[in-house]
Amino acid sequence: MKKIAIVLLVCVGLCYYFIGGRKLDETMVRSYYDSTARAMLARDPDKLCKQLSRKVVIESKTVMMGQAAESSHDYKEACEAQKQYFAMLTEVGERSGGVLSFEFDYQIEAIEVASNHKSATVTGNQVLNMGPMMQFKTSFTHRLERELGNVRLVRSDDVTLMRMGGPGAMRQSDFFRK
């Protein structure tokens, strides 16, 4: 009797892993981005790393003060970059005396779930504001998959525009005046 119960449990587990645990729908995708927003607002890079697939590839282009920088990250590099990013934001906030507010918002433009429901391609925008002084605006295309019951980022192609603001600060448009 014990053997039958064990075989039954293994079959149920395999069915979940190969069928149910890998299906993805639009509600799950939206929940993924809600979790991302909560992790950003909590300034928790570890939660963000848990949302990445171990096989993730992140291709980024950042434009700041008229200069563009491109980078590519795997899982380990992306997690380290997240930690450095939040450390930098914390340092900027401390240097301002803690008066800079931290705001994060996102907008999903399109969700395209694959016909086999194993992946989704998502396009959208994210905006991170640190008071009136600094803004990071990102346009992204993400590929999400469900792995072992969790939605994870597998591929990201994004472009981030960093703007500095406030009285007397130069804007990106200042570099392109004729």
C-alpha positions in Angstrom: 0.0 0.0 0.0 2.9 2.4 0.8 4.4 1.8 -2.6 1.2 2.6 -4.4 0.9 5.9 -2.4 4.5 6.8 -3.2 4.1 6.1 -6.9 0.9 8.1 -6.9 2.6 11.1 -5.2 5.5 10.9 -7.7 3.0 10.8 -10.7 1.1 13.8 -9.3 4.4 15.7 -8.7 5.6 14.9 -12.3 2.2 16.0 -13.8 2.4 19.3 -11.9 6.0 19.8 -12.9 5.5 19.0 -16.6 2.0 20.3 -17.1 0.5 22.5 -14.4 3.6 24.0 -12.9 4.8 25.4 -16.2 1.6 27.0 -17.5 1.5 30.8 -17.6 -1.4 33.2 -18.0 -1.9 37.0 -18.0 -3.0 37.1 -14.4 0.3 35.5 -13.3 2.2 38.0 -15.5 0.5 40.9 -13.8 1.1 39.4 -10.4 4.8 39.2 -11.3 5.0 42.9 -12.0 3.1 43.7 -8.8 5.6 41.7 -6.8 8.4 43.5 -8.6 6.9 46.9 -7.6 6.6 45.8 -4.0 10.3 44.6 -4.0 11.4 47.9 -5.6 9.5 50.0 -3.0 10.9 47.9 -0.2 14.4 48.3 -1.8 14.9 44.5 -1.6 17.4 43.2 -4.2 17.1 39.7 -2.8 13.4 39.5 -3.7 14.2 40.8 -7.1 16.9 38.2 -7.6 14.4 35.5 -6.7 12.3 36.6 -9.7 15.1 35.9 -12.1 15.6 32.6 -13.9 19.1 31.1 -13.4 19.4 31.3 -17.2 18.4 35.0 -17.4 20.1 37.3 -20.0 19.6 41.0 -19.4 20.7 43.4 -22.2 20.6 47.0 -21.0 21.3 50.4 -22.5 21.5 53.4 -20.1 21.6 57.0 -21.3 22.8 59.6 -18.8 23.9 63.2 -19.5 24.0 62.4 -23.2 26.3 59.4 -22.8 25.1 55.9 -23.5 26.4 52.7 -21.9 25.5 49.2 -22.8 25.7 46.1 -20.6 24.8 42.5 -20.5 24.2 40.5 -17.4 23.6 36.8 -16.4 22.0 35.8 -13.2 24.9 36.4 -10.9 25.9 39.7 -12.5 22.2 40.9 -12.4 21.9 40.2 -8.7 25.1 42.0 -7.9 24.1 44.9 -10.1 20.7 45.1 -8.2 22.6 45.2 -4.9 24.9 48.0 -6.1 21.9 49.9 -7.5 20.1 49.9 -4.2 23.3 50.8 -2.3 23.7 53.8 -4.6 20.1 54.9 -4.1 20.5 54.5 -0.4 23.7 56.6 -0.4 22.0 59.3 -2.5 19.1 59.4 -0.1 21.4 59.6 2.9 23.4 62.4 1.3 20.2 64.4 0.9 19.5 64.1 4.5 16.8 61.5 3.9 14.4 64.0 2.4 14.2 62.5 -1.0 11.0 60.4 -1.6 11.3 57.1 -3.4 8.6 56.4 -6.0 8.3 53.5 -8.4 5.6 52.9 -11.0 5.2 50.7 -14.0 2.9 50.4 -17.0 2.4 47.3 -19.1 1.7 48.1 -22.7 1.3 44.6 -24.0 1.3 41.0 -22.8 1.6 38.3 -25.4 1.2 34.8 -23.9 2.6 32.0 -26.1 0.1 29.5 -27.5 1.5 26.7 -25.4 1.2 29.0 -22.2 4.8 28.3 -21.3 6.1 31.9 -21.8 5.0 35.5 -22.2 6.5 38.5 -23.9 5.8 41.7 -22.1 6.5 45.3 -23.2 6.1 48.3 -20.9 7.7 51.2 -19.0 9.0 51.7 -15.5 9.7 55.0 -13.7 11.8 55.4 -10.6 11.8 58.9 -9.1 14.0 60.0 -6.2 12.3 63.2 -5.3 12.5 66.0 -7.9 16.3 65.4 -8.4 16.6 62.1 -10.2 14.5 60.0 -12.5 15.2 56.6 -14.1 12.7 55.9 -17.0 13.0 52.5 -18.5 11.3 51.0 -21.6 11.5 47.2 -21.5 10.7 44.0 -23.4 10.7 41.0 -21.1 10.3 37.3 -21.7 8.8 35.5 -18.7 8.5 31.7 -18.1 7.1 29.7 -15.3 9.6 27.6 -13.5 8.6 25.2 -10.7 5.4 27.2 -10.0 7.1 30.6 -10.0 7.1 33.2 -12.8 10.6 34.2 -13.6 12.4 36.6 -15.9 14.3 34.8 -18.6 15.2 37.7 -21.0 15.2 41.4 -20.7 16.0 44.1 -23.3 15.7 47.5 -21.8 16.7 51.1 -22.3 16.9 53.5 -19.3 17.1 57.2 -19.5 18.4 58.8 -16.4 17.4 62.4 -15.8 18.8 64.8 -13.2 16.5 67.6 -12.2 16.1 70.4 -9.7 17.1 74.1 -9.8 20.3 74.7 -11.8 20.7 71.0 -12.9 21.5 70.3 -16.5 19.0 68.3 -18.5 19.7 65.9 -21.3 18.3 68.3 -23.8 21.0 70.8 -22.8 23.5 68.6 -24.6 21.7 68.8 -27.9 21.0 72.5 -28.2 22.2 74.2 -31.4 
